[in-house]
Amino acid sequence: MYIDWSEGAIREMETRFGQDAKRWKLVFDTEGCGCSVNGVPTFWHVSSPDPDDIQAGSNGVEVWIKPQHELFFDEILRVTYLPEHRSFKLASDGQIYTNRLKLQDRTTTTV
């Protein structure tokens, strides 16, 4: 898996979370969704990956993912920033996952 971050997305991420926010985890967040196959793509800013996480290729930031979450995503993803909506977009050549991608700081909370 490879995740390409646009320059605008990296700048906005650094504005919101600081320039040291370089370790992220892509999750298929099912909390509150009612079922494990209904979820929302989300990036968590984490202090360290879990032991079973695998590292995805990426430009600009370190990205980790649980192996069981890989099946929800295409092999190559793009994260861009939409300034007119003040939101991030996660897409691939085949689909748009979300125009309202959540980025959450999980460095001080237990998952």
N, C-alpha and C positions, 0 to 999 in steps of 0.2 A: 504494500500500500504506500502511496506517495501523496502528500498533501502540499499543495502549492499555495502559499500565502502571498497576496498582492502587497505591494509596498504600502498602500493605503490602509490595509487591514493590520499590518504590523505596526504602523505609526499609531493607529487608533488604539490597538491593544496596549501599546506602551504608554499612551496617554492615560488610559483607564487603570492599568495595573502596575505601571512602573517599568523601567527598562530592564529590570532584573527578572521580570516574569517571562522566562524562557522555557519552562517545562510545563507541558499541557497534556491532558489525557482526553482523547475523544471517546465519549460514551454514548450509548443508546439509552438515555435516561428514561426508565419506565416508572419512576416514582409518581404515584397519583394517576397513572394511566390505566390501571385496572387489569392489564395483561402484559406479559413479557414480550409479546410481539407488537404491542402498541407502545411506541416510545418517541422521544424527541432527541434528535442529535444535539449534543451539548459538549462544549469544551470546558474541562475543569483545570484551573491552574493548581498544580499539585507540588508538594515539596519533593516527593520521590514517587516513582512508579511502584505498583504492587509487584511482588515476586513473580507472578505469572503473566504480567503485562509484556507485550512485545513492542519494540520500537518501530514506528513507521518512518519512512523517508520523508524529509521535509526541508524546506528552505527557511532559514531565519529563526525557527524555534524547534525545540525538541518535542516530539509528539509520541505518546504511548497509547496503546489500545489493548483491551482485553481480547484474547483470541476469539472468544465466542461472539464478540460484537462485530468482528470483521465482515461477517456475512450480510450485515445490513447496509454495507457501503460498497461502492464501486472501487476499483483498484486505484484510480487517480481522481483526487478531489481538489477543488479550489475553494479557498476562503477569500472573499473580497469584502470591502467595506462600502456600504451604500450611504453616503453622507446625507442625502436627501431624506432618508428615513432614520438616520442615526443607528443603523443596525448592520450586522454582519450577515453574509450570505454564504451558504455551503452548497456547492453544486459539483456536478461532474459533466462530462460530455453527454451523458444519457438522461440526466434529470436534475431538478432543483430540489434539494432536500429541505431547505428552509431559507426564507428571506429574513428571518428573525432569529438567527443563531444565537443561543445563549452562551456567554462566557462567564464562568463563575469562579470565584476564588475559593478553593478548597484547601488552602495551605494551613489553615488553623482549625479546620473541622475534620472530624473522623467520618469516613465514608463507609 
